[in-house]
Each structure stands twice: as C-alpha cells, then as structure tokens.
Amino acid sequence: MKIVRACIYPKDIQCITGRSERYGRKLLNKIKEHLGKQPHQFITINEFSEYSGIEIDIINEYISNQIKRG
C-alpha cells in the first residue's frame, strides 16, 4: 500500500482508537520518551504501529480514507 503520510497526529490516534485527542497527545509523548526522541521530533506511522501493535496497513487505510473525505 502506498504511504500517504509519514507522521501520525493525535487526531489520527483519536479516530483509530476511539479515545480522546488528549489521550493521543499523551501517547505520542510516551512513544517519544520510549524511543528517546526530543519533543520537537515527529512520530512516524511505522513507529506508532510498532509501539501500539496495530498493523500498519490498518493505519494507512484509515489515513488514506480520511484524506479522501477531505
């Protein structure tokens, strides 16, 4: 599947997991800490997939559908 976007955002996590956007922000910060990234650095879809255990195809499908809806 073609990669539509490289980074994942709190709103994406909110829609994928059904949790709040605030949860998404906290989870991204937790992943950054786990990976040793600095606060200004982004989390890629691959990194999120590995950390969360959600298959990358599911994440990419969701993101591509969101972009199509505009």
N, C-alpha and C positions, 0 to 999 in steps of 0.2 A: 504494500500500500504506500502511496506517495505521502511524504511528510508535508503537512500543510503549514505547520508552525513548529518552531523548535522549543519554545518556552511554554510553561504552564502557569496559569494565574489562579488566584484564589476563587474567582468566579467559576472557572472550569471545575475546580475541585468541589465547589458547592453543588454544581449540577450533576457531576458524576457520582458523588457520594450521598447526596441528599442532605448534607449537613449545612451549617451556616457558612457565610462568607468569612466570618471571623475565625471559624474553625480552619478554613482553608489557609488563611494568613498564618495562623499558629503552626499548622502542619508544614507549610513551606519553610518557616523559620526553624522548625525542628529538623527538617531534612537538611537545610544548610548547615546547621550545627553538626549533624551526623556526618556530613561529607567534608566538613572543615572549610566551608565556603565563607566568604565575607558577606556582610549584609547587603551590599550593593550588587552582588552577583545573582544571576538568574538560575532557576532550576529547570533543567531540560525535561522533556516528556519522558525520555528514557530513564533519567534518574528518578522521576516520580514513579514510573512503572516498577522499577526495581524495588524501591522503598515500600510502595504500597501493596505490591503483589498483584496489581491489576494489569492484565495483559495490554501490551502496547497497542495492539490492533483495536481493542475496545476504546482506548483513549483517543487514538487517531480518528476512529469512526465518529465518535462524539464531536470532536473538534471540527472535523470537516462538515458535519451536519449543521453545527452552529454557524459556520461561516456561510453556508448555502442559504440559511434562513435570514442572514444579514442582521 
